[in-house]
C-alpha cells in the first residue's frame, strides 16, 4: 500500500442516511398476496392505465419531468419538437456510432447505449443543449444584437471548419443549417412558444449576415426553456428525442455485412513505421509490407 495512504485516517462525516428510497414521481400499490408485486401504479398521482388510454407518450414524458400534465399549447409544442428531433441524420457522429455498432455485429441491446453516449457530447449533442440553455438564460434580458456584437468582438473565428459562436448557434458545413431553421420557424408559430424562442429568433436574425444561424441544439434548448425545463434536464431530453432514429439506423445495419459501410482505400491511410530498434532484414520486410 502507498505510504501516504497507510498513514491517512478515515474520518466519518456523521451522515445520516434515509431508511428507504423515497420518490414523489411514482407510487405503487402493493398486491394483497405479495407486497413486492405492484397491483397498480400512479405517476405523480395519475393512474398509469388512465394515462395510457387518454394521453400521448410525450405528455407522460412531460409529466414525469415536471410533475404535472402539459397544457394543450405545451403539449403541441413538445410533441412537435420531439418529432422534429427524432433522427439526427446519418452525418451525425451519434448516428455513425449506431451504424458502426450495428454492422460490427455488436449485441443489438448495446446499439442504443453506444450511440447515446456519443449523443451526450458537447458538439451537437446533449452537452451543448445544456450549455445553450444556460447561455439563453444568462442573456435573456440583454438585447440580442448587443450579445452578437460582443461575441464577434471577443471571439476568434477560425478560417476553416464550423464555428459555434455560442452553444447551439453557428455554422454547419460552412453555412446556415436549413432544417433547424425550418424547425424553429414551425415552433415559433405555435401558441406554446415563449420568451426563449422569441429571443433566440432575434439573436439568429443578427447572426445571419455572418453566415451563422440555428443549430438543432439551440432550437431544442430554446423550446425546452419555454416548456419550463431546467438546463440539467436538457441533455437527457435531447438524447431521448434522438433515440428512435439512432436505434433505427443501428438496427438497419445489424444484419448486413461490414462491406455495407464505406471503408477508406489504401491511399487515404498513413502507416507509421516502427520506432523500436530492428534489424535491417526486419525493416526491409516491414517496408515492403506497408509500402
N, C-alpha and C positions, 0 to 999 in steps of 0.2 A: 504494500500500500504506500502511496506517496506520503512523504514525511509531513507535508503541510496538512494533509487530511487526517493523519494519525493524531496530530496534536490538537486538531479542532474539536470543539464540543458542540453537540446539537442541543439547542435550547427550544423548549416548547413555547409556542406562541399563545398557548392557552385559548385556542379557538374552540368554540362550542358549535358542534355540527348538529344539524337537524336530525330528528329521529327517522324521518322518511321523506321521500320525494314528494313535492307538492307542485301542482300546476293549476293555473286558472284557465288554461286552454281546453283541457279535456277532462271529462268526468265519465266514469264507468260505473254502472250499477251492477254489482256482482250477482251471479246466479245463486239461487237459493241452495242448489245442490253442490256447487263448487265455487267458493269465493274468489278463486283465481281465474275464473272464466267470466267475461262480461256478458250480461244479458241485454244491455242497451248502452249506447254511447251518446254523449252530448258534446258538441263543440261550442264553447262559450255559451252554453245554455240551450242551444238548438239541437233537437233530435237529429241524429245522423240520417236516418231514413227519410225524415221530412225534408232535409236539405237535398238529399239525392233526388227526390221527386219534384222539388219546386225551384231549385237554384242551380246555376251553372257552376262548372268547375272553377272558373275564375272568381265567381262570387265567394266560394268557400275558401279559396286561397286568400282572398282579401279578409274574410272573417278570421281565419287562423292568425293572420298577422296583426290585424287592427282590433280584434275583439268585438267587432260589430259588422253587420252586413253593409255593403255599399249602397249609396243612393242610386237611383236609376242613371243619372249622369255619370257618376263614378263607375258604375258597372259597365257602361258602354265604353268609357274611356279606357278602362283597364283591359277589357276584352279586346278592343281594337289594338292596343299596344302589344299584348301578349301574342296575338296572331301575327302582327307585323314583325315581331322579333323571333318567330318560331324557327327560323332557319338562317344562320349567319352566312350560308353560301359556301361553295367548295373552295373559295380562295382563303377563307378564314383559317388561321392556324389550328383552332379547335376542331374544325371540320376535317382538316387534313389529318389530325391526330386520330380522329374516329375512323377515317378511311384506312389509314395505315394499320391501325389495330385490327380492323375487320379483315383486310386482305392478308394480314400477317398471322391469321388463324389464332388470334387472341380469344380467350374464353369470352363468348358474347356478353356474359354478365359483367365483364370488365370494360367493355367499349365505352359505355356512358361515363363511368368514373374517370377513365383516362382522358376523355375529351373535355369533361367538365373541369378537370384540374388545369387544363390549358385555358379554358374559358374564364378562369378566375383571374387571369393576368392583368397587368397594368396597361397593356396595349390592346385596345378594342375588346376588353374583357371586363369581368365584374369589378376588378380593382379600379379600372378607370371610371366605371359608373359611380362608385362610391366617391372617388375624387371629384367627379363632375358635380355631384350633388352638394358636396362641401363647397366647391367653387361658387355654385349658383346661390347657395345660402349666404355666403360671405359677401357677395357683390349685389344682392338683390335690391339694395337701397341706393346704388350708385348708377349714374347714367351710363347705359351700355357703351356709347361712343367713347366716353372717357376711359372706360376699362380697356377698350380696344387700343386706344392711343397709348395708354400706359404699358400694355403688354408688348406692343410693337416697339416701344422705346426701350424697354428693359430686357427684351429677349433677342437672342441672336438667331436668325433664320438660316438654317443650313442650305447650301447650294444644291444638294442632292437629297432625294428621299422626301417622305411626307413629314409635315411639321404639325404637331398638335400645339397650337398657340396656348390653349388651355385644355384641361381634361374634358373630353367629349366634343371638342371643336377643332377643326383644322383641315388639312388636305388629305385626300385619299387617292393614291396612284397619281399624284401630281395635280389633282383638280378637286372641284367640289363634288362630293358624293351625291348622286342623284336620288337614290332610293331613300336614304334617311331624310332628305329634304321633302320628298313626297309624303313620307310617314308623318313628319312634323306638321305639314300643311293640313293633313287629314285630321290630326288630333286638335289642331288649333281651331277647327271649325265646329268642334263639339262643345256642348254646354258645360261639360265636366272640366274643361281646361281652366287653369288658374294663373296665378301671378308668375310662376316659374316658366311655363311655356311662353307666356307673353313677353317676359323679359328676355328670354333666350332668343326669341324671334327677332327682337330689335338688335340684340348682340350679333346675331348671324347676318342681319342686313348690313351692319357696319363692317363685317368681315369679308363680304362678297367682293368688294373691289380689290382685295388682296388674294383672291382665289382660294379663300378659306370658307368653310361652312359647317353645317351639321355633320356629326358622326353618329352612328347608331347609339353609341354610349351616351352622347349628350342628349339625344331625344329621350332615351329611357330615363335618364337622370331627371330631366325636367318634368316628365309625366309622373314619375314616382313621387316627386316632391309635391306636385299638385294633388296627388291622391293621399297625401298625408303620411307617406312612409319616411322613416328615419334613414339617413345615409348608411347606417350599418346594415340595413336590410337590402340595400340596392344591389350589391354584388350577387347575393343569393337569388334574388328575384330575377335578375338578368340571366343567370345560369338556368334557372327554372324555365324561363321563356324559351331559351335556345335548345333545351334538352331534347325535345321531339325531333328537331331537324338533325341534331348531331347523331342521335341514335339511328335514325333512318339511313343516313349516309354510311354509317359503320356497318349496319346490317346488310345494306345493299351489296357490299363487297365481301361479306363474311363467307360466302360460298364460292368465291371466284379465285382464280389462281393469282399469284403475285404479279404476273405479267399484265393484269388489268390496270395497273398504275404505271405511269411512265418511269423510266429509270435513266439517269444521265449516261451518255455514252462515254467512252474512254477519254476522248479529247477534253472533256469537262472535269476530269479528275487530276489531282496533283498527288503523286506518290512521294512521300517523304523518305529519304534514304536513311538507312540505319546509322545511328550516331555512335554505336559501340565499335570497338576495335574488331576488325575482321581480317581474315587472310585475303590475299589477292584473288585466289580462286573463288572464295565465298562472295567477294564483292563483284567479280565478273559474272557469276551465276545470278546474283541478285539484280544487277543492272540489266542483264539480258531478259530476266523475267518481267521487269517493270518498265522497260524502255518504251 
